[in-house]
Amino acid sequence: MVFAILRRGGRFTLLAFQLVIALGLAAPAPAEDGYDLWLRYAPLGEEARAAWAGSFEGISVPGPASPVMDAAAGELQRGLRGLLGRDIDPADSGADLVLATPGRLPALDTLDLPLADLGEEGYLVRRVALDERTVTLVAGNTDRGVLYGVFALLRHLGTGHSPAALDLVDAPSVEWRVLNHWDNLDRSVERGYAGQSIWDWWRLPGQTEQRYVDYARANASLGINGTVLNNVNASALVLTPRYLDKVAAIADALRPWGLRVFLSARFSAPVDIGGLATSDPLDPAVRDWWRDKADEIYARIPDFGGLLVKANSEGQPGPREHGRSHAEGANALADALAPHGGVVFWRAFVYSDTDPEDRVRQAYTEFKPLDGDFADNVLVQVKNGPLDFQPREPFHPLFGAMPETPLAMEFQVTQEYLGFSTHLVYLGTMWEEVLQSDTHREGPGSTVAKVVDGRLQGHALTGMAGVANTGMDRDWSGHPFAQANWYAFGRLAWDPDRGAADIAREWLAQTFSRETAFVDPATTLMMGSREAAVNYMTPLGLAHLMGTGHHYGPAPWVDDLGRPEWNPYYYHRADTEAIGFDRTAAGSDAVSQYAPPLAQRFGSLDSVPDEMLLWFHRLPWDHPVGGVTLWEALVAHYDLGVAQARQMQADWAKLSRWVDAERHARVKRFLDIQAREAQWWRDACLAYFSEVSGRPLPPGAEPPAHSLEHYRSLTFPFAPGN
Ligand code: GCW
């Protein structure tokens, strides 16, 4: 009964609350399905509401109507309605909440505001005196700046901050903050674990969905300003007129939220859909074709962002077939986009299927000599590590090593190698670790973050890309906590120096509950989750032990595939003597691709961090690690990973009173799967390493639940995302 009243809200809510408190019960949160993400705008408590009483009586937007300002004002009304429980009037004048740019409200110039430092997308939210009244001003130099300011204001309230602290001034450090969808035109999603693609290509352009708008709102709330709609393993069809009409319809839906559309381009498109005999980037007909194509795109989408290209990688066509370099390939497209202000993101994720060089060295070998050869509107997009989105890798050695070229960061939000959307793995910590790594390229303190945001080497064109984890699942990302990775990506793209813990707290407060008694332990749970996954999957610098193709579960034994680097065995090389990949000068010498202080640190057994040990070194099983043998240390790490996964179950169980029953139960079931799979990972890997090393498990260690044959026999047809 009490619950029914609560759900109905309105006047009975207070009464019901009092009743609940009187009875000493905790009020259960109403059922939620996760669709609203972190934009739930759950009601503030009475005290917090009271603190905001007298503010926000009406919204005024001086100047002409615009889609972005309409979006901003509408979101503000929606948010304040949820948070404060009252409807805020849209009013032309007399309102105490003013959304403005200097162009819209010339009086701003008299207020001595730091607008000059805010660029096109920065914002300022502050109490100011205007026309002899005190108002809350949300200002930017453009409507988009104001939109981001509105979301900052709502975040301020939504995370429980007080009016006294309301002075928000911020601008993005990175110019292009972009999601990459690996979504195919048939709505399958490569490495997608949250259902079909949200882009309903078949029904477009006639039918656009509310989901597109809600997707754009979510991105805008984080400051994400671009989205690449289709997979980098691209079909050239997306560049045909029929599909460009569909793309234009999506662009129209996203535009009011400051989100610009990009496409992945297949390098051979001039042949595939253009009827040309070649796609040689230096061929004049090919260059004309790309120019015409750009004109055709911009005629439909005047603010089109540009093109993303995966070339000469994993079977994709590229300039190499024509004897041209990646720079020559990128520049052909860049020249076509330049007159329209478009950019090219050219991926550095290349490794050849004919090259015997250590796979993790190949991108650097190929791209480093091209520094300075790329056109001004090209960003080279580099994955965070030199292999492929592993639970842990060192940062990619290209960061800092191409001073003449803007390098965009590519993170993978979707959890291809991290338990799909079944495991709770907060990636904020991983990304913080990468961004705060010191490249030492321009002396100490030359962090990857400073390379990416252009500070270190003086680039204005900058970018960060995140491979999206969205799909048609009601909660967008498949796992309630997978939403946190989308959130963290957006916040780090805006400011690569933000801390992962802060971001986790912010997300938790808006997504579940603002109570410290919830946020503190839940933050601890999130912050430890990635290390847990490293421990139960690939500890001590191991990598790529996942099942081939689908990347689900352990398969370190695979060693019989056509190409060496397709095999997990390639990465660990375990035998009776030793385990690990020798990347020192005595081995593949991948260490030499890092700046000298790091090459030395990683290359020497005295200084290499344990987390990177077997990434850089091949070592005998008895090698001492922290007072025990390497074999014992490996077993201990796997055991720790399992213990950590179990601890997450226990910790989450304690938080039920703060979370609605639906989402709490869903997370619980996922954590149960995760704990079982952690055990599976541990057992399968230890069974295998025990056999190849010829070493029994150390005394006291729990024997694997099954034989190695059992683990080897498991197959996973229809694993998602493959
Ligand atoms: O991580 C690997 C994936 C491929 C992906 C590729 C890439 C889109 O296994 O599915 O292809 O990287 O980043 O291009």
Boltz pocket constraint, residues with backbone or C-beta under 6 A from the ligand:
constraints:
  - pocket:
      binder: B
      contacts: [[A, 182], [A, 190], [A, 191], [A, 232], [A, 233], [A, 310], [A, 314], [A, 349], [A, 388], [A, 389], [A, 416], [A, 549], [A, 721]]
      max_distance: 6.0
